[in-house]
Amino acid sequence: MSGNSEQDSSGSHARTLSEENVALRVAWEMRRRGWSQERMAQELTNAGCPTHQSAISKIVNPKPDGSRRMISVDEAIAMARVFGIPLEELPLPPEAAEGRDLHELSRTVTREGRKAKARHAQFLLAWARLRYRLSQPDSRTLYQEFLTQRRVGADQASEAIKVWRHKPSWHDATAAYSKLERTLQTLGTGRDMAPPTDDVRRRHSVVADLLHARELFASRIPGTPVRVVPDLLDHFAQTLIRADLLEAAMPLIDSYARGTPHPVDEVVADIDRRLREIIARAPQDRHDHLESLAARIGLRGEVHETRDQQARSAGELGVSVEDYRDAKDLGDMYRESGMG
């Protein structure tokens, strides 16, 4: 009998600890989000578990004897849902939340870093257009006339144009983008529980960006309505920056931005020239070898191949099937710009 009493007491104690942990976790999650008791009750209600503010107060604020309002299964499920955590994590001791909080912070860093990188690419794209337009004497004259109409002095107008065309500032801005990208590659995606190790982190491949850009200019833009092309180019901004194609593509980019089609031949020819340069250089390691092979495959235009077709293509190029497939993967490498 006493054994059963001890077991019952132990089970009751465990349940009390679990409920205490849930209450402490709810209070902790509310604090980190800046939620009031009213907001918490509304979140639970929105999650399909109608709750009043007074219920939240009784959960997070213990009575004088230390007891708290019990939490139903439906409430616990709804709490886990609104906090975005597994249900089994809810009754763990409060310190267990610290690890998840740090992980969420790491995910926030990488997520916001990717957003910042995309915004920076749009900033560079707009600035590149401005620099291109202001490099033309007629455009500079029109801009100066516009500023004069706004009662801006001639010297001040000239200084404004000089600032936009200032090469060191432009180089600093592009270098900042490259540095942010390298930092994000080091941090990983933020989706895993730990950053990538050196043996799984892949080196950046300029060939992948050049091939994606080649597809954009040679295939997609010619078949896209003029009014849609600017949005398409915005989507590819990061690829154009990484591949250092802004200058070569700017006449086309600016023309389409103003609603006028522009030939793609010069841009495609520039990309092909750079791919041939990569093919011609002496490889220093396997990555260089695969980049060179990926460039050769890209210029052949082989996109979708069966395994048998890949084997034949590898034979035609005089390389192993393994190298051919690895090079194809490198050329198709997924980039954060949203392309695959």
N, C-alpha and C positions, 0 to 999 in steps of 0.2 A: 504494500500500500504506500509505504513511504517512498519506495522507488518510483512509483507512478506519480506521486506528489512532486518529487524532485524533477521528473521529466516534464510535468505540466508547468512547473515553475520556470524551468529552463526555456521551454517553448514560449511561454508568456513573455519572459525577459527578452528573448530574441525578437519577438514581434514588436515589443515596445521600442527596442533599439532601431528596428527597421523603420517604424513609423516616425521616430525621432529624426532619423537620418533623412527621410523623405521631407519632413517639415523643414529641416535645416537646408536641404538642397533647394526646395522651393524658394525659401527666403534668399538664398545665395543667387539663384538664377534671376530672381526679380531685381535684386540690387544691381547685378552686372548689366541688366537691360534698362534700368531706370524705370521699372514698372511699379505703379501704385497697386494697392490691393484691388481697386476698382478695375484697373487695366487687366490684372491677372484674371479676375472673375470674368471679364468680357472675353479674354482669349480662350478660356476654358469653354465658355458658352458657345463661342464661334466654332470650337472644335467638336461640338455636339454633346457637351456635358454642361447643361445649364447650372450656373453657380452664382451665388450672391457674394458680395464683398464681405459680409459678416462671416461667411464660411472660411474665406481665406484668412481673415483675422484670427479665427479660432485655431487654424492650422499652424500659422507661423508664430503666434503668441501663446506660450504655455500658460496654464492656470497657476495660481499660487502653489498648488501641490505638485507642479511640474508636468501634469498630464496635458494632453492636447486633444483636439477633435480628431476622431478616427478618419482615415481616408479610404474611400471605397475603391474597388477595383476599377470602375469606370473613370473615377477621378484620376487615379494613377496613370491609366492609359492616356487620358487626355493631357495630363501634365507632361508625360514623356513626349507626346506629339507636339505640343506647343513649344517645348524646349529643344526639340530636335535631337533627342538622345534616346538610346535603347531603353526599353522599359526595365530591363534587369539592372541598369545602372542607377536607377532612381533611388533605391534603398541603400546604396553603398555609403560608407562614411563620407563626410563632407570633403575630406582631403582628396578623395578619389576624383572630385570634380576639377581639382587643380590641373591634373594632367590633360584632361579634355579641354580646359580653358586655354592652356598653352598651345595645344594642337589647333584649336580654333583660331588663336592669334596667328599661328604660322600659316594657316590657310588664308586668313585675311591679308597677311603680308603679300603672299604670292598672288592672290586674286586681285588685290588693289594694284600690285605691281604690273600685272598684265594689262589692267585697265589704263594705268598711267602710260605704259609703253604704246598702247593703241592711240591714246590721246596725243602723245608726243609725235607719233607718226603723222597724224592729221595736221598737227602744228607745222611739222617740217614740210609737208606737202603744200600747205597754203603759203608758207614762206618761200618755198622754191618757185611757186607761180609768181609771187610778188617780185622776187629777184629777177626772174626771167622777163617779166613785163617791163620792169624798170631798167633793164639793160638796153631797151629799144628807145632811141632818142625821141621819137614821136610820142611814146607813152610817157616819158619823163616830162616832156613839155606840157602835155595835157594835165598831168598830175600837178605840176607847178602852177598852172593856170587855175586849177580847181582850188588849190591851197590859197592862192592870191585872192580868189573870190571870197574865201573865208577869212580874209584879212590877216593872212599869215605872211610875214615878210619874206622877200626873195632869199635872203641868207638862211633863214630858218627853214624854208621849204627845201633848199639844197641840202641842208644838214639832215633833214628827215629822210630824204632819198639816200643820202650817204650811209645813214645808219642801217637801212634795210639791205643795202648792198654790201655791207661790211663783211669781208671774207672771214676774218678771224672769228667773228661772232657766229657766223654760219657753221664754221668748222667746229666750234665749241658745242653748238647745239646738236650737230650730228654725232659728235663724239660722246655726248651725254646719252644719246639713244643707245649707242653701241655698248656703253658701260652698263646701262640698265639691263639690257638684254643678257649680257654676260653674267650679271648678278643673279638674274632670275634663273638662268640655266644652272647656276651653282645651287640655288635654293631648291630646285626641283619644281614639281607641279603643285605641291601643297595638298595633294589628294591622299598621299600615302602618310603613314605614321612617322616616317623619317625621310630626310633628304636622300637623293640618290648617291651612291658611292661612285668612286672614279671609274670602276670597271663597268658600270652600266650607263654612265652618262655619255651621250653620243656627241662627237665633235660636230660643230656647225658645218654644213655643206653649202657652199655658194652655188654648186651645181643644181641642187634642189630648187633654190630660189630662181636661178636663171631659167630652168626648165618650166617652172610654174609661170614665170613672166612670159616665156616664149609662147606657152599655150594661151595666155591672156591676149597677147598682141596678134598672134598669127591665126588663132581660131575663134576666140570668144568675141573680141571687139568687132571684127568685120561682120558678124551676124547679129549684132546687138543694136537696137534702135538708138539713135544719137542721144536722145534725152536720158537714156538709162546708163550710158557709158560713164559719166562722171561718178555715179554711185558705185559702179563696178571698179573704177580706178581707186576710189576711196577705200573700198574693201581690200584692195591689193596694196595699199600704201606701204605696209610694213615690208612686204616682199620687195617692192621697188627700192626702198631705202637700203635694205640688207644687200641687195644685188648691185647697189650703186648705179641705178638706172634713171634716177630723177632727171639728171641733166640731159641725157640722150632722149628721154621720153617727154620732156617738158613741152616742146612745140605741139606734140599730139595732145598731151593732157590739157594744156591751156586752150587749144582749139576746140576740143570737145566740151570743155567747161563753158565756152561761150556759144555752144550750140552748133558748131561747124565740124563736119567730119574731117579727118586728116589721114593721109596714107600711113600705113603701119610698116612699110617696107624697110625704112631706115632703122627703125628700132629693132626689128627682127634681125636685120643684117648685123647690127651691133652685138646682139645677143649671140648670134651664131659665131661671130668673130671671137668673142670671149670664150665660148665653148671650145673652139678649135685651139685656142691658146692653152687651155687646160689640158686638152688631149696631147698637145705637143710637148708639154713640160715633163722633165724627168721626175718620176714619182719618188718621194723620199721614204714612204712607208705604205702599208696596205691601204690606209684611208685614201692617200693620194692616188693609188692605183685604182681603187674603186670609183673615186670621183672622175678620173679620166675615162674609165669604162662607162660610167653613167652618162657622161657627156656624149660619148660615141653612140650609145643606145638612144639617147634623146634626139640626136641629129638624124638617126635612122627613122624616127617617127613610130617606133614600135610601142604601142600603148598597152593594149589588152592582148595578152598571149596565153595560150594554154601551156602546160608544162612541156608538152612535146614541141611546141613552137619555140619555147625558150631554149630547149636543148639544141634545136636546129640553129637558132640565132647565135648561141654560144659557139657552136662549131664554125659558123661563118666568120665570127670575130676572132677565132683562135684562142678562146679562153675556156676555163672550166665552167660547168653549169652552176656550181656553187658560187663562183665569183660573179657570174652573170646575174644570178638572182639577188645576191647581196647588193650589187650595183644598182639593180632595178629598185630595190628597197630604199637605198640611199637617195636615188633620184626622186622617189615619191615621198620622201620623208615629210611627215606631218609637221606643219609649222603653226605657231600660235595665231597666225593671221586668220584662221578659220578655214583654211584649205586643207584638203587631205591628198 
